[in-house]
Amino acid sequence: MSVKIRLQRHGKKGKPFYWVVAADARSKRDGKYLEKIGTYNPNTNPATIDLNLDSAVKWLHNGAQPTETAKAILSYKGALLKHHLDGGIRKGALTQEQADSKLATWLEAKTGTVDAKKEGLTKTQADAKAKAFKAEQDVNAKRLAAAAKAEADAIAAAAPAVEEEVAEVESTEETPAAEENNEETQA
């Protein structure tokens, strides 16, 4: 029986979620499996991978062949490196302590790069939020300035008409008084 380490799809349409499983190569993609090794969620950024390293290495030692995507996941989490280092231990090229220290340093470097990527993403999101907020403030300031200008223009346009109305009212008020004065002088 040939064993494959592959992904088994779960989740809903458009939101895939995968189990990393060791399964018989003849079984269906989402069918019967021998052991669940871990999970893979590509919906997050960066993708979330939870892998049982020892179980994956055990299956690799037993001859399981990973698919291309599963191989990338195993490589990302260090299972292939551990399998390679265990081969060196069996041949006598390394001791267990040396292999463990190499794996530990590699895992530390890997987590450092992943953390740097997460920090970069959060910084980028914060910068984008701040930029959007600044643009929104600028737009609001322009709207307020335009509204104030339109109101001032409306007042300025209404001012000559008001002055004309005031002048007409004053002239009509002066006319009866002037006529009364004229009448008194004539009598």
Residue pairs with C-beta under 8 A, 6 or more apart in sequence:
1 24
1 25
2 24
2 25
2 65
3 22
3 23
3 24
3 25
3 34
3 59
3 62
3 63
3 64
3 65
4 22
4 23
4 24
4 25
4 64
4 65
4 66
4 67
4 70
5 20
5 21
5 22
5 37
5 56
5 59
5 60
5 64
5 65
5 66
5 67
5 70
5 74
6 20
6 21
6 23
6 29
6 66
6 67
6 69
6 70
7 18
7 19
7 20
7 21
7 40
7 67
7 69
7 70
7 73
8 18
8 19
8 20
8 21
8 23
8 29
8 30
8 33
9 16
9 17
9 18
9 29
9 30
10 16
10 17
10 18
10 19
10 30
11 17
11 18
15 43
16 42
16 43
17 39
17 40
17 41
17 43
18 39
18 40
18 41
18 42
19 33
19 36
19 38
19 39
19 40
20 36
20 37
20 38
20 39
20 40
20 51
20 56
20 70
20 73
21 33
21 34
21 35
21 36
21 37
22 33
22 34
22 35
22 37
22 59
22 64
23 31
23 32
23 33
23 34
24 32
24 34
25 65
27 33
35 55
35 59
37 51
37 52
37 55
37 56
37 59
38 49
38 50
38 51
38 52
38 56
38 73
38 77
39 48
39 49
39 50
39 51
40 47
40 48
40 49
40 50
40 73
41 47
41 48
41 49
45 121
46 114
46 117
46 118
46 121
49 73
49 76
49 77
51 73
51 74
51 77
51 79
53 77
53 78
53 79
53 82
56 74
56 77
56 79
57 79
57 82
57 83
57 86
60 66
60 74
60 79
60 80
60 83
61 83
61 86
66 74
71 80
74 80
75 81
76 110
78 103
78 106
78 107
78 110
81 102
81 103
81 106
82 99
82 103
85 94
85 99
85 102
85 103
86 99
88 94
88 99
89 95
89 96
89 99
94 102
